[in-house]
Amino acid sequence: MGSKHKCSICNKETSNEFFGMKEWAIEGTLCTDCYAKKLGEFYPGEHVRVNKD
């Protein structure tokens, strides 16, 4: 198992390690949910994910 980290926003323990964009001014790591939420705030609107396989 990977090491555990605490999300800088919600304090949830996570094995994922996402780092926020410089413009977000968030120190530390983010969990998947908070990272996705911040991305949605930074890039508003509807987005389509593309599978490049």
Backbone as numpy.savetxt, mean C-alpha at the origin, in Angstrom:
# Nx Ny Nz CAx CAy CAz Cx Cy Cz
8.10 -18.60 6.54 7.27 -17.40 6.54 8.14 -16.16 6.54
7.67 -15.09 5.88 8.41 -13.85 5.84 8.28 -13.09 7.14
9.09 -12.07 7.31 9.02 -11.28 8.52 7.76 -10.44 8.53
7.32 -10.09 9.72 6.09 -9.30 9.88 6.43 -7.83 10.03
5.56 -7.00 9.50 5.70 -5.55 9.59 4.38 -4.98 10.08
4.42 -3.80 10.67 3.20 -3.10 11.09 2.92 -1.99 10.09
1.67 -1.89 9.67 1.26 -0.84 8.75 1.34 0.51 9.46
1.91 1.50 8.80 2.06 2.84 9.37 0.73 3.58 9.49
-0.30 3.12 8.78 -1.59 3.79 8.83 -2.54 3.11 9.81
-2.78 1.81 9.63 -3.78 1.12 10.44 -3.17 0.26 11.55
-1.85 0.14 11.56 -1.12 -0.62 12.57 -1.36 -2.13 12.50
-1.97 -2.60 11.40 -2.21 -4.03 11.21 -0.88 -4.72 10.89
-0.70 -5.91 11.43 0.50 -6.69 11.14 0.35 -7.33 9.77
1.40 -7.25 8.96 1.36 -7.77 7.60 2.71 -8.34 7.21
2.70 -9.34 6.35 3.97 -9.87 5.84 4.37 -9.17 4.55
3.44 -8.38 3.97 3.75 -7.58 2.78 4.46 -6.31 3.22
5.27 -5.78 2.34 6.02 -4.57 2.67 5.89 -3.58 1.51
4.85 -2.76 1.57 4.66 -1.72 0.57 5.16 -0.40 1.13
5.79 0.38 0.28 6.27 1.70 0.68 5.47 2.74 -0.08
5.02 3.76 0.62 4.24 4.82 0.00 5.09 5.70 -0.90
4.39 6.41 -1.77 5.07 7.36 -2.65 5.60 8.53 -1.83
6.66 9.15 -2.30 7.27 10.28 -1.60 6.23 11.37 -1.32
5.31 11.59 -2.26 4.29 12.63 -2.12 3.31 12.35 -0.98
3.19 11.11 -0.56 2.27 10.77 0.52 2.82 11.15 1.88
4.12 11.32 1.99 4.79 11.69 3.25 4.44 10.72 4.37
4.51 9.41 4.08 4.26 8.37 5.07 5.56 7.62 5.29
6.02 7.58 6.53 7.23 6.84 6.84 6.85 5.42 7.24
7.66 4.47 6.86 7.41 3.08 7.21 6.68 2.35 6.10
6.19 1.16 6.44 5.54 0.30 5.47 4.02 0.38 5.57
3.36 -0.07 4.51 1.90 -0.08 4.46 1.41 -1.50 4.19
0.23 -1.83 4.71 -0.39 -3.11 4.38 -1.01 -2.99 2.98
-1.43 -4.10 2.43 -2.01 -4.12 1.09 -3.23 -3.21 1.00
-4.12 -3.28 2.01 -5.36 -2.50 1.98 -5.08 -0.99 2.01
-4.21 -0.56 2.90 -3.91 0.88 3.00 -3.16 1.38 1.78
-2.27 0.56 1.23 -1.55 0.95 0.02 -2.53 1.13 -1.14
-3.46 0.20 -1.29 -4.45 0.29 -2.37 -5.35 1.51 -2.17
-5.72 1.79 -0.93 -6.57 2.95 -0.65 -5.84 4.25 -0.99
-4.57 4.35 -0.60 -3.80 5.56 -0.90 -3.59 5.72 -2.40
-3.36 4.62 -3.11 -3.23 4.70 -4.57 -4.52 5.24 -5.18
-5.66 4.76 -4.70 -6.96 5.23 -5.19 -7.17 6.71 -4.93
-6.69 7.19 -3.79 -6.80 8.62 -3.47 -5.88 9.45 -4.37
-4.69 8.93 -4.63 -3.71 9.66 -5.42 -4.04 9.64 -6.90
-4.61 8.52 -7.38 -5.01 8.38 -8.77 -6.51 8.12 -8.82
-7.34 9.15 -8.63 -8.79 8.94 -8.60 -9.33 8.53 -9.97
-10.50 7.92 -9.95 -11.15 7.51 -11.19 -11.19 6.01 -11.30
-11.69 5.52 -12.40 -11.81 4.10 -12.63 -10.60 3.59 -13.39
-10.05 2.48 -12.92 -8.85 1.93 -13.52 -9.10 0.48 -13.90
-8.53 0.06 -15.00 -8.65 -1.32 -15.47 -7.28 -1.97 -15.36
-7.22 -3.09 -14.63 -5.95 -3.82 -14.52 -5.79 -4.67 -15.76
-4.57 -4.73 -16.24 -4.27 -5.49 -17.45 -3.37 -6.65 -17.09
-3.75 -7.83 -17.51 -2.92 -9.01 -17.31 -1.95 -9.10 -18.48
-0.67 -8.98 -18.21 0.33 -8.92 -19.29 0.89 -10.29 -19.65
0.27 -11.36 -19.17 0.74 -12.72 -19.52 0.34 -13.09 -20.92
